[in-house]
Amino acid sequence: MIEALAQRTFHLSTVNTSYILRITDTGHAEHLYYGRKLRNVEASVTAMREKHYTAPGMGTYTDPDFPSFVLDDAPLEMTTEGRGDYRIPLAAISLGEDGERTFNPLFLKHRISKGTKPFGGLRLPQAKDAFGDAETLELIFSDRERNITLGLVYTLFPALDVIVRRSVLTNASGKTLRVRSLASAQLDFRETGMKALTLHGTWGREMEKDINDLTSGTFISESRMLGSSAEANPGFMVTDARGGCYALNLIYPGPHRASMSVTEHGITHIVWGINPDMFTWVLKDSETFESPEAVMTFSSGGIEAAGDRIKGFIAAAIMRSSWSGRMRPVMLDTWEALGYATTENRIEELAKGAEAMGCEGVLINDGWFGARSSDRTSLGDWHVNTVKIPSGLSSLSDSIHRRGLLFGLWFEPEGVSRRSLLAKEHPEWIIGRSAETNAEGSHEQLLDITRYDVQDWIISTISKLADVVHLDYLRWNISRNFSDLFTLSGIRDYGMYAHEYAVSLCKILSAIGERFPDMYIETAGCARFDLGMLSISASIIPSEVSDPIERARLMSAASLMYPQAVIGTIVSPSPNAVTRRIVDRETRFAVAAFGVLSYSLDPSSFSKSEMTAFRQQTEFYKAYRLLLQTGRFRVAEDGNRTIWTVSNEDRSVILLLYLQHLIRPNTTAEKLRVPDANEEYDYRIFSRDHTMTEMESSMYPQENECYTVPGDTLKWAGISLAEQVSGTGYREGMRMLGDFSSRLYIIRRIDN
């Protein structure tokens, strides 16, 4: 609910939170509070607002009637330049030929309306009104001297405990305005001692969790790529000294920045949105620019509780795919089995094996198009290679469909090989002055998707192919970052390019999704794991590295802010192609099961017992798929082991992954506690039975641990697991776990 109260105060209240701001006598927006819901805000405003009896030394006041009010020493809803506020600005502009930077927007009016407010200019993904309870507050500020207005748009999702913000800048100055920065949101707190949790990394090491104390100075988490990037995820958290947590994100697939500063006046100042180092926007007279939407939620229950809220918001208000309310399919990916050596006969063999395994679809990965035999050629030539697939894709698709399987294809539509027909026919479509002199990544160039003719070509090419082959599943991959930024697209300023690229990407993918609403669209390549992509795609492959130990670390971090139903996982061969690590079959499955499961294996090479084992895995996954994709996920890490639990709403069913990193000699008993257990229930806990080959059974006999235990015992006292074999000999009933091994436990309520 949005309330306009006395003293020009606005209260945005959700089920569990209050966000309070007021318009000062000087016309600025003062941030009063964001946190646990307050019961009588109107009675509290006078007590909460800052008094400002005297200005700090050397403070610059903006209004002679209020000489004690200094912007630099005030928690505000937005900061600008030129009027004595020296913090990182939400909005920074240069006006006219002389480039004047002073911007003095003061309060003009407000509007409260039902529902969300659609974007008026370049269309970006935005949160949807999932429950019909959304409300929007618009605060309009005007720099009357320069005729520039700044709108702060707050959309409230009460049932989801989320507020979404964006900024809207309109130029009516009669001059050209260069926007150097327009962030989406700002949070100011009159407190210190806060911490920032961010997710950083690079290819293969995505989602590395960092926790940093916010102290004097500025901490920055950013992407300087054309995409949201593996370097820094747009989602981050800020915790306070009282155990509260703010989960923050950005609905945007482009370069972003979160700046977190602690000022000398004891204010923690947080600004996030488009990365200003990758952005300028030329705004002519009468034009408007809108920032992407930023997402905010708070919980006094800490990181896990705040994460639950933002994950619930993603599931309800971000996901638009027709698959968002459905169980994601189990796919067999041809990459590890075939690489570029894709042939019709081998695909048929894999499809037969996929059916036997219990998979629900086949994704034909790289190598099916053009003259593709390596990563050096044919990217962009999206027509079937009839030497490899003589019957054509349509016939192959029909054959796969007759097995009751989905038919999927891998694309990399933003990329193009120098050795391709497309590059020869349309060299002007390639970013850079010349494909021959450009820097390269993954032996490929990038197409200028900001061009309308390139957009039309991508949409038309994929649409025609999807129609002909009845495509059920599309994987959209990206393998390189940009370089040599030069185009013939007629843009006004290269500072505008990254944003135009992000808008164009959303336009293309949205057009394909609207044309084929039942198609499963999955994005991949690790460069874009963000809410912008999730508003279009059903899931995202967060890393091209499928090593389960690396994936366990990645998924533990990603699950803080993203639901399991959007995290694509892969069971691949052992040793792993990247790390060369040897991991047993059960552990590879157990880790991958806590997401959107897929396999990249060669079933035609399986023994009878191996096929039985993989079939049992898929049957188990399907039986628990609703829980694994939508349940409450929790992570516990204590040095040498990682423990995951996923539970249903009433905690009557819990799955627990026990993952051991390294075997240690001379180990003794260890406790296993399950914090999500319901204290009033009685439970039975047992490990998943799985088929083993004769050699596996001799090396690692499967113990049969099974316990009946009250919920309060399981939660607080825990159970003592059977001892591991660790150098003193094997006795029947002992657990035999090697390096990088696991157990998957099923915990079910005992019904009386």
Buried (B, 14 or more C-beta within 10 A) or exposed (E): EBBEBEEBBBBBBBEBBBBBBBBBEBBBBBBBBBBBBBEEBEEBBEEBBBEBEEBEEEBBBBBEEBEEBBBBBBBBBBBBBBBBBEBBBBBBBBBEEEEBBEBBBBBBEBEBEEEBBEBEEBEBBBBBBBEEBBBBBBBBBBBEEBBBBBBBBBBBBBBBBBBBBBBBBBBBBEBBBBBBBBBBBBBBBBBBEBBBBBBBBEBBBBBBBBEEEBEEEBBBBBBBBBBBBBBBBBBBBBBBEEEBBBBBBBBBBBBBBBBBBBBEBEBBBBBBBBBBBBBBBBBEEEBBBBBBBBBBBBBBBBBBBBBBBBBBBBBBBBBBBBBBEEBBBBBBBBBBBBBBEBBBEBBBBBBBBBBBBBBBBBBBBBBBBBBBBBBBBBBBBBEBBEEBBEEBBBEBBBBBBEBEBBBBBBBBBBBBBBBBBBBEEBBEBBBBEEBEEBEBBBBBBBBBBBBEEBBEBBBEBBBEBBEEBBBBBBBBBBBBBBBBBEBEBEBBEEBBBBBBBBBBBBBBBBBBBEEBEEBBBBBBBBBBBBBBBBBBBBBBBBBBBBBBBBBBBBBBBBBBBBBBBBBBBBBBBBEBBBBEBEBBBBBBBBBBBBBBBBBBBBBBEBEEBBBBBBBBBBEBBBEBBEBBBBBBBBBBBEEEBBBBBBBBEEBBBBBBBBBBBEBEEEBEEBEBBBBBBBEEBBBEBBBBEBBBBEEBEEEBBBBEBEBEBBBBBBBEEBBEBBBBBBEEEEEEEBBBBBBBBBBBBBBBBEEE
